[in-house]
Amino acid sequence: QFIEHSEDVIHSFWVPEFLFKRDVIPYGPDHTSEDNRFQITATKDGSFVGRCAELCGTYHSQMNFEVRVVEPSVFTKYLSALDKAGEDNPARQSVALKAAGMAPYATTTYPFNTDRTSRSATHKPGRT
């Protein structure tokens, strides 16, 4: 489940491989009842790049993220390692990802395939 909240500007949650985009409208810090809530049903494991698809401000170009779909046992390992790393550890996510056997960095942040006749959302360099 995803919960989207913004206090100041419109954002847009967009994951091309999911064929899904959802805008986040700001209502302020005291209006969480208006937050967007939605669920997805993943059909395969993997790492999927996401972006903000709304021109939201100065740092819009840096609003990239990655959604990882993993088996429950891998997620349990990740949560356990995240807890062990402690809240004050600035590298806690990287440590937890490594402990769960996942790469500690985004693996799908490559340029979009701009060929409009293509049947895939993105193109990894070196692959056809």
SEBA-810677 format. One record per atom (N, C-alpha, C): y, z, x; atom name; residue in one letter. Coordinates in steps of 0.1 Angstrom, whole numbers, plus 5000, padded with zeros to 4 digits. Each point is the difference from the previous one (the first is absolute). Example, Ala and Ser with C-alpha at 12.3 -4.5 7.8 and 13.67 -1.06 7.14 Angstrom:
# SEBA-810677
<marti py="4943" pz="5078" px="5132" a="N" r="a"/>
<marti py="5012" pz="5000" px="4991" a="CA" r="a"/>
<marti py="5012" pz="5000" px="5009" a="C" r="a"/>
<marti py="5011" pz="4993" px="4996" a="N" r="s"/>
<marti py="5011" pz="5000" px="5009" a="CA" r="s"/>
<marti py="5011" pz="5008" px="4992" a="C" r="s"/>
END
This chain:
# SEBA-810677
<marti py="4988" pz="5000" px="5008" a="N" r="q"/>
<marti py="5012" pz="5000" px="4992" a="CA" r="q"/>
<marti py="5012" pz="5000" px="5009" a="C" r="q"/>
<marti py="5010" pz="4993" px="4996" a="N" r="f"/>
<marti py="5013" pz="4999" px="5007" a="CA" r="f"/>
<marti py="5011" pz="5006" px="4991" a="C" r="f"/>
<marti py="5009" pz="5008" px="5006" a="N" r="i"/>
<marti py="5011" pz="5005" px="4993" a="CA" r="i"/>
<marti py="5013" pz="4995" px="5008" a="C" r="i"/>
<marti py="5008" pz="4993" px="4993" a="N" r="e"/>
<marti py="5012" pz="4995" px="5007" a="CA" r="e"/>
<marti py="5013" pz="5007" px="4995" a="C" r="e"/>
<marti py="5008" pz="5004" px="5009" a="N" r="h"/>
<marti py="5013" pz="5007" px="4997" a="CA" r="h"/>
<marti py="5011" pz="4996" px="5009" a="C" r="h"/>
<marti py="5011" pz="4998" px="4995" a="N" r="s"/>
<marti py="5012" pz="4997" px="5008" a="CA" r="s"/>
<marti py="5012" pz="5008" px="4994" a="C" r="s"/>
<marti py="5008" pz="5005" px="5009" a="N" r="e"/>
<marti py="5012" pz="5008" px="4996" a="CA" r="e"/>
<marti py="5013" pz="4992" px="5001" a="C" r="e"/>
<marti py="4999" pz="4989" px="5007" a="N" r="d"/>
<marti py="5013" pz="4993" px="5002" a="CA" r="d"/>
<marti py="5001" pz="4985" px="4998" a="C" r="d"/>
<marti py="4990" pz="4992" px="5004" a="N" r="v"/>
<marti py="5001" pz="4986" px="4998" a="CA" r="v"/>
<marti py="4987" pz="4995" px="4994" a="C" r="v"/>
<marti py="5000" pz="4987" px="4996" a="N" r="i"/>
<marti py="4988" pz="4994" px="4995" a="CA" r="i"/>
<marti py="4991" pz="4995" px="5012" a="C" r="i"/>
<marti py="4988" pz="5003" px="4999" a="N" r="h"/>
<marti py="4990" pz="4996" px="5010" a="CA" r="h"/>
<marti py="4989" pz="4992" px="4992" a="C" r="h"/>
<marti py="4991" pz="4993" px="5007" a="N" r="s"/>
<marti py="4990" pz="4993" px="4993" a="CA" r="s"/>
<marti py="4987" pz="5001" px="5009" a="C" r="s"/>
<marti py="4990" pz="5006" px="4994" a="N" r="f"/>
<marti py="4986" pz="5001" px="5007" a="CA" r="f"/>
<marti py="4993" pz="4987" px="4998" a="C" r="f"/>
<marti py="4997" pz="4993" px="5011" a="N" r="w"/>
<marti py="4994" pz="4987" px="5000" a="CA" r="w"/>
<marti py="4989" pz="4999" px="5010" a="C" r="w"/>
<marti py="4988" pz="4997" px="4995" a="N" r="v"/>
<marti py="4988" pz="4997" px="5009" a="CA" r="v"/>
<marti py="4995" pz="4986" px="4996" a="C" r="v"/>
<marti py="5003" pz="4990" px="5008" a="N" r="p"/>
<marti py="4996" pz="4986" px="4996" a="CA" r="p"/>
<marti py="4986" pz="4998" px="4997" a="C" r="p"/>
<marti py="4991" pz="5006" px="5007" a="N" r="e"/>
<marti py="4985" pz="4998" px="4998" a="CA" r="e"/>
<marti py="4996" pz="5006" px="4986" a="C" r="e"/>
<marti py="5008" pz="5010" px="4995" a="N" r="f"/>
<marti py="4997" pz="5006" px="4987" a="CA" r="f"/>
<marti py="5005" pz="4992" px="4989" a="C" r="f"/>
<marti py="5008" pz="4990" px="5003" a="N" r="l"/>
<marti py="5007" pz="4992" px="4990" a="CA" r="l"/>
<marti py="5008" pz="5010" px="4990" a="C" r="l"/>
<marti py="5007" pz="5009" px="5006" a="N" r="f"/>
<marti py="5006" pz="5011" px="4992" a="CA" r="f"/>
<marti py="5014" pz="5003" px="5006" a="C" r="f"/>
<marti py="5010" pz="5002" px="4992" a="N" r="k"/>
<marti py="5013" pz="5005" px="5004" a="CA" r="k"/>
<marti py="5005" pz="5009" px="4990" a="C" r="k"/>
<marti py="5006" pz="5011" px="5004" a="N" r="r"/>
<marti py="5006" pz="5010" px="4990" a="CA" r="r"/>
<marti py="5013" pz="5005" px="5005" a="C" r="r"/>
<marti py="5011" pz="4998" px="4992" a="N" r="d"/>
<marti py="5013" pz="5005" px="5004" a="CA" r="d"/>
<marti py="5001" pz="5015" px="4998" a="C" r="d"/>
<marti py="5008" pz="5007" px="5008" a="N" r="v"/>
<marti py="5002" pz="5014" px="4999" a="CA" r="v"/>
<marti py="5015" pz="5002" px="4997" a="C" r="v"/>
<marti py="5003" pz="5005" px="4988" a="N" r="i"/>
<marti py="5014" pz="5001" px="4996" a="CA" r="i"/>
<marti py="5004" pz="5015" px="5002" a="C" r="i"/>
<marti py="5012" pz="5002" px="5007" a="N" r="p"/>
<marti py="5004" pz="5014" px="5003" a="CA" r="p"/>
<marti py="5006" pz="5007" px="4987" a="C" r="p"/>
<marti py="4995" pz="5012" px="4998" a="N" r="y"/>
<marti py="5005" pz="5008" px="4990" a="CA" r="y"/>
<marti py="5005" pz="5014" px="5005" a="C" r="y"/>
<marti py="4999" pz="5002" px="5013" a="N" r="g"/>
<marti py="5005" pz="5012" px="5006" a="CA" r="g"/>
<marti py="4989" pz="5010" px="5003" a="C" r="g"/>
<marti py="5003" pz="5010" px="5007" a="N" r="p"/>
<marti py="4989" pz="5010" px="5004" a="CA" r="p"/>
<marti py="4994" pz="5008" px="4989" a="C" r="p"/>
<marti py="5008" pz="5002" px="4989" a="N" r="d"/>
<marti py="4995" pz="5009" px="4990" a="CA" r="d"/>
<marti py="4993" pz="4993" px="4988" a="C" r="d"/>
<marti py="4997" pz="4987" px="5002" a="N" r="h"/>
<marti py="4994" pz="4992" px="4989" a="CA" r="h"/>
<marti py="4987" pz="4994" px="5004" a="C" r="h"/>
<marti py="4991" pz="5008" px="5004" a="N" r="t"/>
<marti py="4987" pz="4995" px="5005" a="CA" r="t"/>
<marti py="4991" pz="4995" px="4988" a="C" r="t"/>
<marti py="5004" pz="5004" px="4988" a="N" r="s"/>
<marti py="4992" pz="4995" px="4988" a="CA" r="s"/>
<marti py="5002" pz="4985" px="4998" a="C" r="s"/>
<marti py="5010" pz="4994" px="5007" a="N" r="e"/>
<marti py="5002" pz="4986" px="4999" a="CA" r="e"/>
<marti py="4993" pz="4992" px="5011" a="C" r="e"/>
<marti py="4994" pz="5007" px="5009" a="N" r="d"/>
<marti py="4993" pz="4994" px="5012" a="CA" r="d"/>
<marti py="4989" pz="4990" px="4995" a="C" r="d"/>
<marti py="4999" pz="4989" px="5007" a="N" r="n"/>
<marti py="4989" pz="4990" px="4997" a="CA" r="n"/>
<marti py="4987" pz="5006" px="5005" a="C" r="n"/>
<marti py="4990" pz="4998" px="4992" a="N" r="r"/>
<marti py="4986" pz="5005" px="5003" a="CA" r="r"/>
<marti py="4991" pz="4988" px="4997" a="C" r="r"/>
<marti py="4992" pz="4997" px="5009" a="N" r="f"/>
<marti py="4990" pz="4989" px="4998" a="CA" r="f"/>
<marti py="4988" pz="5002" px="5009" a="C" r="f"/>
<marti py="4989" pz="4993" px="4996" a="N" r="q"/>
<marti py="4988" pz="5001" px="5008" a="CA" r="q"/>
<marti py="4995" pz="4986" px="5003" a="C" r="q"/>
<marti py="4992" pz="4999" px="5010" a="N" r="i"/>
<marti py="4994" pz="4987" px="5003" a="CA" r="i"/>
<marti py="4985" pz="5003" px="5002" a="C" r="i"/>
<marti py="4992" pz="4990" px="4998" a="N" r="t"/>
<marti py="4986" pz="5000" px="5002" a="CA" r="t"/>
<marti py="4997" pz="4991" px="5012" a="C" r="t"/>
<marti py="4997" pz="5005" px="5011" a="N" r="a"/>
<marti py="4997" pz="4992" px="5012" a="CA" r="a"/>
<marti py="4986" pz="4993" px="4999" a="C" r="a"/>
<marti py="4999" pz="4988" px="5004" a="N" r="t"/>
<marti py="4988" pz="4993" px="4999" a="CA" r="t"/>
<marti py="4993" pz="4998" px="5014" a="C" r="t"/>
<marti py="5008" pz="5004" px="5010" a="N" r="k"/>
<marti py="4994" pz="4999" px="5014" a="CA" r="k"/>
<marti py="5008" pz="5009" px="5009" a="C" r="k"/>
<marti py="4993" pz="5005" px="5010" a="N" r="d"/>
<marti py="5007" pz="5008" px="5010" a="CA" r="d"/>
<marti py="5009" pz="4992" px="5009" a="C" r="d"/>
<marti py="5010" pz="5006" px="5006" a="N" r="g"/>
<marti py="5009" pz="4992" px="5009" a="CA" r="g"/>
<marti py="5013" pz="5007" px="5001" a="C" r="g"/>
<marti py="5009" pz="4993" px="5008" a="N" r="s"/>
<marti py="5014" pz="5004" px="5002" a="CA" r="s"/>
<marti py="5008" pz="4989" px="4995" a="C" r="s"/>
<marti py="5010" pz="5004" px="4991" a="N" r="f"/>
<marti py="5008" pz="4990" px="4993" a="CA" r="f"/>
<marti py="5015" pz="5003" px="5002" a="C" r="f"/>
<marti py="5007" pz="4991" px="5005" a="N" r="v"/>
<marti py="5014" pz="5002" px="5004" a="CA" r="v"/>
<marti py="5008" pz="5000" px="4987" a="C" r="v"/>
<marti py="5010" pz="5008" px="4999" a="N" r="g"/>
<marti py="5009" pz="5001" px="4989" a="CA" r="g"/>
<marti py="5015" pz="5000" px="5005" a="C" r="g"/>
<marti py="5008" pz="4997" px="4991" a="N" r="r"/>
<marti py="5015" pz="4999" px="5003" a="CA" r="r"/>
<marti py="5008" pz="5004" px="4988" a="C" r="r"/>
<marti py="5012" pz="5004" px="5003" a="N" r="c"/>
<marti py="5010" pz="5001" px="4989" a="CA" r="c"/>
<marti py="5005" pz="4986" px="4997" a="C" r="c"/>
<marti py="4999" pz="4996" px="4988" a="N" r="a"/>
<marti py="5004" pz="4986" px="4996" a="CA" r="a"/>
<marti py="5014" pz="5000" px="4993" a="C" r="a"/>
<marti py="5007" pz="5011" px="5001" a="N" r="e"/>
<marti py="5014" pz="5000" px="4994" a="CA" r="e"/>
<marti py="5010" pz="5003" px="5011" a="C" r="e"/>
<marti py="5010" pz="4993" px="5001" a="N" r="l"/>
<marti py="5010" pz="5002" px="5010" a="CA" r="l"/>
<marti py="5007" pz="5014" px="4998" a="C" r="l"/>
<marti py="4995" pz="5010" px="5007" a="N" r="c"/>
<marti py="5003" pz="5014" px="4996" a="CA" r="c"/>
<marti py="5011" pz="5006" px="5009" a="C" r="c"/>
<marti py="5003" pz="4994" px="5011" a="N" r="g"/>
<marti py="5010" pz="5006" px="5009" a="CA" r="g"/>
<marti py="4999" pz="4996" px="5014" a="C" r="g"/>
<marti py="5007" pz="5007" px="5009" a="N" r="t"/>
<marti py="5000" pz="4996" px="5014" a="CA" r="t"/>
<marti py="4987" pz="4999" px="5007" a="C" r="t"/>
<marti py="4990" pz="5009" px="4997" a="N" r="y"/>
<marti py="4987" pz="5000" px="5006" a="CA" r="y"/>
<marti py="4989" pz="4993" px="4992" a="C" r="y"/>
<marti py="5004" pz="4992" px="4991" a="N" r="h"/>
<marti py="4991" pz="4993" px="4991" a="CA" r="h"/>
<marti py="4989" pz="4992" px="5009" a="C" r="h"/>
<marti py="5004" pz="4994" px="5010" a="N" r="s"/>
<marti py="4990" pz="4992" px="5008" a="CA" r="s"/>
<marti py="4990" pz="5009" px="5007" a="C" r="s"/>
<marti py="5003" pz="5013" px="5001" a="N" r="q"/>
<marti py="4990" pz="5009" px="5006" a="CA" r="q"/>
<marti py="4991" pz="5007" px="4990" a="C" r="q"/>
<marti py="5001" pz="4997" px="4988" a="N" r="m"/>
<marti py="4993" pz="5007" px="4990" a="CA" r="m"/>
<marti py="4986" pz="4993" px="4997" a="C" r="m"/>
<marti py="4992" pz="5001" px="5011" a="N" r="n"/>
<marti py="4986" pz="4994" px="4999" a="CA" r="n"/>
<marti py="4991" pz="5012" px="5000" a="C" r="n"/>
<marti py="4988" pz="4998" px="4994" a="N" r="f"/>
<marti py="4990" pz="5010" px="4999" a="CA" r="f"/>
<marti py="4986" pz="4994" px="5000" a="C" r="f"/>
<marti py="4990" pz="5008" px="5001" a="N" r="e"/>
<marti py="4987" pz="4995" px="4999" a="CA" r="e"/>
<marti py="4991" pz="5008" px="4991" a="C" r="e"/>
<marti py="4993" pz="4994" px="4991" a="N" r="v"/>
<marti py="4991" pz="5007" px="4991" a="CA" r="v"/>
<marti py="4986" pz="4998" px="5006" a="C" r="v"/>
<marti py="4993" pz="5010" px="5002" a="N" r="r"/>
<marti py="4986" pz="5000" px="5005" a="CA" r="r"/>
<marti py="4990" pz="5004" px="4990" a="C" r="r"/>
<marti py="4991" pz="4991" px="4998" a="N" r="v"/>
<marti py="4989" pz="5003" px="4990" a="CA" r="v"/>
<marti py="4988" pz="5003" px="5008" a="C" r="v"/>
<marti py="4994" pz="5012" px="4999" a="N" r="v"/>
<marti py="4989" pz="5004" px="5008" a="CA" r="v"/>
<marti py="4989" pz="5007" px="4992" a="C" r="v"/>
<marti py="4989" pz="5002" px="5005" a="N" r="e"/>
<marti py="4989" pz="5007" px="4993" a="CA" r="e"/>
<marti py="5004" pz="5015" px="4999" a="C" r="e"/>
<marti py="4995" pz="5007" px="4990" a="N" r="p"/>
<marti py="5004" pz="5014" px="4998" a="CA" r="p"/>
<marti py="4997" pz="5009" px="5012" a="C" r="p"/>
<marti py="4989" pz="4997" px="5007" a="N" r="s"/>
<marti py="4996" pz="5009" px="5012" a="CA" r="s"/>
<marti py="5011" pz="4998" px="5011" a="C" r="s"/>
<marti py="5005" pz="4988" px="5002" a="N" r="v"/>
<marti py="5010" pz="4997" px="5010" a="CA" r="v"/>
<marti py="5013" pz="5007" px="4996" a="C" r="v"/>
<marti py="5004" pz="5000" px="4987" a="N" r="f"/>
<marti py="5012" pz="5007" px="4995" a="CA" r="f"/>
<marti py="4999" pz="5015" px="5002" a="C" r="f"/>
<marti py="4988" pz="5005" px="4997" a="N" r="t"/>
<marti py="4998" pz="5015" px="5002" a="CA" r="t"/>
<marti py="5002" pz="5004" px="5015" a="C" r="t"/>
<marti py="4994" pz="4991" px="5009" a="N" r="k"/>
<marti py="5002" pz="5003" px="5015" a="CA" r="k"/>
<marti py="5015" pz="5000" px="5003" a="C" r="k"/>
<marti py="5007" pz="4990" px="4995" a="N" r="y"/>
<marti py="5015" pz="4998" px="5002" a="CA" r="y"/>
<marti py="5007" pz="5013" px="4995" a="C" r="y"/>
<marti py="4997" pz="5004" px="4988" a="N" r="l"/>
<marti py="5007" pz="5012" px="4995" a="CA" r="l"/>
<marti py="4998" pz="5012" px="5008" a="C" r="l"/>
<marti py="4987" pz="5002" px="5004" a="N" r="s"/>
<marti py="4996" pz="5012" px="5009" a="CA" r="s"/>
<marti py="5008" pz="4999" px="5013" a="C" r="s"/>
<marti py="5000" pz="4989" px="5006" a="N" r="a"/>
<marti py="5007" pz="4998" px="5013" a="CA" r="a"/>
<marti py="5015" pz="5002" px="4999" a="C" r="a"/>
<marti py="5006" pz="4995" px="4988" a="N" r="l"/>
<marti py="5014" pz="5002" px="4998" a="CA" r="l"/>
<marti py="5003" pz="5015" px="4998" a="C" r="l"/>
<marti py="4992" pz="5007" px="4994" a="N" r="d"/>
<marti py="5002" pz="5015" px="4998" a="CA" r="d"/>
<marti py="4999" pz="5007" px="5013" a="C" r="d"/>
<marti py="4990" pz="4996" px="5009" a="N" r="k"/>
<marti py="4999" pz="5006" px="5013" a="CA" r="k"/>
<marti py="5011" pz="4997" px="5009" a="C" r="k"/>
<marti py="5006" pz="4989" px="4999" a="N" r="a"/>
<marti py="5011" pz="4996" px="5009" a="CA" r="a"/>
<marti py="5013" pz="5008" px="4997" a="C" r="a"/>
<marti py="5001" pz="5006" px="4988" a="N" r="g"/>
<marti py="5011" pz="5008" px="4997" a="CA" r="g"/>
<marti py="5013" pz="4992" px="4996" a="C" r="g"/>
<marti py="5007" pz="5007" px="4991" a="N" r="e"/>
<marti py="5012" pz="4993" px="4995" a="CA" r="e"/>
<marti py="5011" pz="4997" px="5010" a="C" r="e"/>
<marti py="5001" pz="5008" px="5010" a="N" r="d"/>
<marti py="5011" pz="4999" px="5010" a="CA" r="d"/>
<marti py="4997" pz="4990" px="5011" a="C" r="d"/>
<marti py="4988" pz="4994" px="5000" a="N" r="n"/>
<marti py="4996" pz="4990" px="5010" a="CA" r="n"/>
<marti py="5005" pz="4986" px="4996" a="C" r="n"/>
<marti py="5010" pz="4995" px="5008" a="N" r="p"/>
<marti py="5006" pz="4987" px="4997" a="CA" r="p"/>
<marti py="4989" pz="4988" px="5001" a="C" r="p"/>
<marti py="4989" pz="5002" px="5007" a="N" r="a"/>
<marti py="4990" pz="4990" px="5001" a="CA" r="a"/>
<marti py="4988" pz="5003" px="4991" a="C" r="a"/>
<marti py="5002" pz="5008" px="4990" a="N" r="r"/>
<marti py="4989" pz="5004" px="4991" a="CA" r="r"/>
<marti py="4993" pz="4989" px="4993" a="C" r="r"/>
<marti py="5007" pz="4990" px="4995" a="N" r="q"/>
<marti py="4994" pz="4989" px="4994" a="CA" r="q"/>
<marti py="4992" pz="4991" px="5009" a="C" r="q"/>
<marti py="5005" pz="4998" px="5012" a="N" r="s"/>
<marti py="4993" pz="4992" px="5010" a="CA" r="s"/>
<marti py="4987" pz="5008" px="5004" a="C" r="s"/>
<marti py="5001" pz="5013" px="5003" a="N" r="v"/>
<marti py="4989" pz="5008" px="5003" a="CA" r="v"/>
<marti py="4989" pz="4999" px="4989" a="C" r="v"/>
<marti py="5004" pz="5002" px="4988" a="N" r="a"/>
<marti py="4991" pz="5000" px="4989" a="CA" r="a"/>
<marti py="4993" pz="4986" px="4998" a="C" r="a"/>
<marti py="5008" pz="4990" px="5001" a="N" r="l"/>
<marti py="4994" pz="4986" px="4999" a="CA" r="l"/>
<marti py="4989" pz="4998" px="5011" a="C" r="l"/>
<marti py="5003" pz="5004" px="5012" a="N" r="k"/>
<marti py="4991" pz="4998" px="5011" a="CA" r="k"/>
<marti py="4987" pz="5008" px="4997" a="C" r="k"/>
<marti py="5002" pz="5013" px="4995" a="N" r="a"/>
<marti py="4988" pz="5008" px="4998" a="CA" r="a"/>
<marti py="4992" pz="4995" px="4988" a="C" r="a"/>
<marti py="5006" pz="4992" px="4991" a="N" r="a"/>
<marti py="4992" pz="4995" px="4989" a="CA" r="a"/>
<marti py="4994" pz="4986" px="5004" a="C" r="a"/>
<marti py="5003" pz="4996" px="5012" a="N" r="g"/>
<marti py="4994" pz="4987" px="5005" a="CA" r="g"/>
<marti py="5008" pz="4988" px="4996" a="C" r="g"/>
<marti py="5013" pz="5002" px="4997" a="N" r="m"/>
<marti py="5009" pz="4989" px="4997" a="CA" r="m"/>
<marti py="5010" pz="4998" px="5010" a="C" r="m"/>
<marti py="5005" pz="4987" px="5001" a="N" r="a"/>
<marti py="5011" pz="4997" px="5010" a="CA" r="a"/>
<marti py="5012" pz="5009" px="4996" a="C" r="a"/>
<marti py="5007" pz="5005" px="5010" a="N" r="p"/>
<marti py="5012" pz="5009" px="4997" a="CA" r="p"/>
<marti py="5013" pz="4992" px="4998" a="C" r="p"/>
<marti py="4999" pz="4987" px="4998" a="N" r="y"/>
<marti py="5012" pz="4992" px="4998" a="CA" r="y"/>
<marti py="4997" pz="4989" px="4989" a="C" r="y"/>
<marti py="5010" pz="4995" px="4995" a="N" r="a"/>
<marti py="4998" pz="4989" px="4990" a="CA" r="a"/>
<marti py="4993" pz="4988" px="5006" a="C" r="a"/>
<marti py="4991" pz="4995" px="4993" a="N" r="t"/>
<marti py="4992" pz="4989" px="5005" a="CA" r="t"/>
<marti py="5002" pz="4987" px="4992" a="C" r="t"/>
<marti py="5008" pz="5001" px="4990" a="N" r="t"/>
<marti py="5002" pz="4988" px="4992" a="CA" r="t"/>
<marti py="5015" pz="4996" px="4999" a="C" r="t"/>
<marti py="5008" pz="5005" px="5009" a="N" r="t"/>
<marti py="5014" pz="4996" px="4999" a="CA" r="t"/>
<marti py="5002" pz="4987" px="5008" a="C" r="t"/>
<marti py="4997" pz="4989" px="4995" a="N" r="y"/>
<marti py="5002" pz="4987" px="5006" a="CA" r="y"/>
<marti py="5008" pz="4991" px="4990" a="C" r="y"/>
<marti py="5006" pz="4990" px="5005" a="N" r="p"/>
<marti py="5008" pz="4992" px="4991" a="CA" r="p"/>
<marti py="4993" pz="4994" px="4988" a="C" r="p"/>
<marti py="5007" pz="4999" px="4989" a="N" r="f"/>
<marti py="4994" pz="4994" px="4988" a="CA" r="f"/>
<marti py="4997" pz="4985" px="5002" a="C" r="f"/>
<marti py="4990" pz="4995" px="4994" a="N" r="n"/>
<marti py="4997" pz="4986" px="5000" a="CA" r="n"/>
<marti py="5009" pz="4994" px="4990" a="C" r="n"/>
<marti py="5009" pz="4991" px="5004" a="N" r="t"/>
<marti py="5010" pz="4994" px="4992" a="CA" r="t"/>
<marti py="4996" pz="4987" px="4994" a="C" r="t"/>
<marti py="4988" pz="4996" px="5002" a="N" r="d"/>
<marti py="4995" pz="4988" px="4994" a="CA" r="d"/>
<marti py="4997" pz="5002" px="4986" a="C" r="d"/>
<marti py="5007" pz="4994" px="4991" a="N" r="r"/>
<marti py="4999" pz="5002" px="4985" a="CA" r="r"/>
<marti py="4987" pz="4995" px="4995" a="C" r="r"/>
<marti py="4993" pz="4992" px="5007" a="N" r="t"/>
<marti py="4987" pz="4994" px="4995" a="CA" r="t"/>
<marti py="4988" pz="5009" px="5004" a="C" r="t"/>
<marti py="5003" pz="5010" px="5009" a="N" r="s"/>
<marti py="4989" pz="5008" px="5005" a="CA" r="s"/>
<marti py="4995" pz="5009" px="4989" a="C" r="s"/>
<marti py="4988" pz="5004" px="5001" a="N" r="r"/>
<marti py="4994" pz="5009" px="4990" a="CA" r="r"/>
<marti py="4998" pz="5014" px="5005" a="C" r="r"/>
<marti py="5007" pz="5004" px="5011" a="N" r="s"/>
<marti py="5000" pz="5013" px="5005" a="CA" r="s"/>
<marti py="5014" pz="5005" px="5001" a="C" r="s"/>
<marti py="5002" pz="5013" px="4999" a="N" r="a"/>
<marti py="5013" pz="5006" px="5000" a="CA" r="a"/>
<marti py="5006" pz="5001" px="5014" a="C" r="a"/>
<marti py="4992" pz="5001" px="5010" a="N" r="t"/>
<marti py="5005" pz="5002" px="5014" a="CA" r="t"/>
<marti py="4991" pz="4992" px="5010" a="C" r="t"/>
<marti py="5004" pz="4999" px="5012" a="N" r="h"/>
<marti py="4993" pz="4992" px="5010" a="CA" r="h"/>
<marti py="5000" pz="5008" px="5013" a="C" r="h"/>
<marti py="4988" pz="5003" px="5005" a="N" r="k"/>
<marti py="4999" pz="5007" px="5013" a="CA" r="k"/>
<marti py="5001" pz="4989" px="5011" a="C" r="k"/>
<marti py="5008" pz="5002" px="5010" a="N" r="p"/>
<marti py="5001" pz="4991" px="5011" a="CA" r="p"/>
<marti py="4986" pz="4998" px="5006" a="C" r="p"/>
<marti py="4997" pz="4987" px="5004" a="N" r="g"/>
<marti py="4987" pz="4997" px="5006" a="CA" r="g"/>
<marti py="4989" pz="4998" px="4990" a="C" r="g"/>
<marti py="5003" pz="5001" px="4987" a="N" r="r"/>
<marti py="4989" pz="4997" px="4990" a="CA" r="r"/>
<marti py="5005" pz="4989" px="4992" a="C" r="r"/>
<marti py="4991" pz="4992" px="4995" a="N" r="t"/>
<marti py="5003" pz="4989" px="4991" a="CA" r="t"/>
<marti py="4998" pz="5004" px="4985" a="C" r="t"/>
END
